[in-house]
C-alpha cells in the first residue's frame, strides 16, 4: 500500500514542474480531453487484465504512476482553462460550482464504489471509473467557448527558464508560499493516512 501511494505521489512530483509550462504553451481543452482518455485507458487496463487472469500488483504500480502524471496535468490545466470560460467577475461563482460538484462526487463516490465492489468485485467495478472518464472527455469536447490562442513559439522562453520564473514568483510571494507549504504538508500526511487506512478498515474493522 505504501509503494502504491508512493508511485502516484512520485509521478506528480516529477511532472508537476512541467505541467504548468505545457498548460501555457498548448490549448487547454485538448489537454483535458487527452488526460481523460488516458485515465480511461489506464483504468480499463485493470478489468481487462483481470478477465485474462494477468492482473498483478506491478500493473497497479504502473497505473498509479501514469495516473499521477495525468492527474497533475489535468488539475493544472483545468484551473488555467476556467478563466477562458468565465469572465473575471464570474470566477468566484465558477470555482464555487466546481468545488460543489467535486465535493458531491467525493461524498457519493466511495459509497457507490463500495456497493459495486461488493456486487461485482473491485476490478470489474473499475469499468465504471473508465466510463466516467469517457463521459468527462465527451462533455469537455462539447464545450464551444472560444479559447485564447497560446503564446507564439517565437515569444516563449525555454522550459527551464519558465519553470524557474514560476518557482521564483511562488516562493517570493508572501501569500502563495505559505499556501504551497500548507498544501505540501497536507498531501504528505494524507498519503501517510491512506497508505494504512484501507488495511486498517479491512483487517482490523473487518469492513
N, C-alpha and C positions, 0 to 999 in steps of 0.2 A: 504494500500500500504506500509506503514511503517513497519507493522508487517510482511508482505510478504517478504520484503527485509531483515528484521532482522533475520527471521528464516534461510535464506540462509547464511547470514554472520556468525551467531552464530554457525552453524554447522561446518563451515570451521575453525573457531577458535578452536572448541572442537577437531576436527580431525587433525588439521594441525601439531601438535607436533608429532603425531603418524605416519603420512603418510610417512615421510622420513625414519623412522626406518623400517617400513614394506617394503618400496621400496628397502631397502638394504638387508632385510632378505629373500625376496622371489624373484622368477623370475618375471621380469617386464612385459613381453608380456602377461602372463595370467592375471595379474592385470589390464592391459589396456583393454583386451577383456572383463573381468568381469565388469569393470566400464561402458563400452559402453553398454553392455547388461542390466546393471542396469538402465542406463539412458533411454534405450528403454522401459523397463517395466514401469518406473515412468511416462514417457511422454505418453505411451499408456494407462495408467490408466485414464487419463483425458477424452479422447473421449469415452472410454467405459462407464465411469460414466455419461457422457453427454447423450449418447444413452439411458441409463437406467433411466434417469431423477433423478440421485442421486448426481450430481456434486454440491459441496458446497465449500465455501472458506476454511473451515478447511482442506479439502483434498489438496488444493493448498499449505497450510502451510506445510503439511507433505511432499508433493512432493518437495517443495523448501528446506526443512530441509535435506532430504536424498540426494537430488541433490547436495547440498553444500558439503556434506561428500564425495560423489563420485567425485565431481569436484576437490577437493583438492588432493585426491589420484591420480586422472588421471593426473593433472598438474605436480605434483611432480614426478610421475613415468615416464612420457614421457620425462621429462628433464634428468632423470637418464638413460633412455633406449637409448637415442640418441647416446651417446659415444660408445655403443656396436655395432652400425650400421655404424658409420663413423670413419675414422682414425682421429687422433688428428689434423692434418693439414687440414682436411676437415670440422671441426666442425663449423667454422665461416660461410662457404658456406651453410652447412646443416641447421644451425639456421636461416640464411637469407631466405632460401627457405620455412622453416616452418612459419616464420613471414609473408612472402609474401602471402602464401595461407590463413593464418589466417586473414590478412588484407582484402583480397579479399572477404572472407566469411563475415567479419564484414560489409563491404560496401554493398554487394549484399543481404545478409540475411534479414535485416529489410525491405527492399523494397519488396522482394519476399513474406515475411510473411504478409506484409500489403495487398498485392494483394490477397493472399489466404484467409486471414481473411475476406475481403470484399466479396469474391466469395462464400466461403463455411462455414463461421463463425469460430471463434477462436478455439473452442475445436476440430473441425474436422481438421483444418489446422495443429494441433499438431501431427496428424498422420504422416505427412511428416517429422517432427522432429524425431519421434520414428524410422522411416525407415532409416533416415540418420545415426543414431547410430548403427543400424544393419549393414549397409554398412561399417561403420568405423570398427566395430568388425571383419567383414569378411576380410577387407584389412590387418588389423593387424595380423589376423590368417594366412594370406598368406605370411607374412614375414618369410623367411627361414634363415636369417643370424644367425649364432650361438651366443648365449648369454652366457657370462661367468657365471659359477655357483655361487650362493650366498655363503657367508662365512659359513663354517660349524657351526652347533649349539654349538659345544663344544668350539668354539673360540669367541662366542658372549658374550657381556656384557648384563646386564639387560636392559629392555626397558627404565626404568627411568634413568639409567646411560648414555645410548646412547643419550637420549633427552638432558640431562644436558651437555654432551660433545658438542653436536651440538650448543646449545644456547651459551655456553662459547666461542666457536670458532667464531660464528657470531658476538656477541656483543664485542668480543675482537679484531675484525678485523677492521682497520680504513677505509676500503673501503666498506665492507659488511654492517656494522652497519648503516651508513647514507643511503645506498640503501634500507635497510629494513625499516627504518623510513619513507623514502620518499614514498615507496610503501604503507605502512600502512596509511599514510595521504591521499594518492591518493584514496585508496579504501573507506576510511571514507567519503570523500566528494563526491565521485562517488555515493555511496549509498544514501547520502542525496539528491543528484540531482534526481536520478531515482525514489526515493520514491514519488516525486511530479511531475515528468516530464510527465508521462502518464496522470495524472489528468489534468495538465495544457493544454496539446495539445488537449485533448478530450473535456474538459469542457469550456476552455477559447478560444482556437483557433478553436474549432468545427471540428477538423480533425478526 
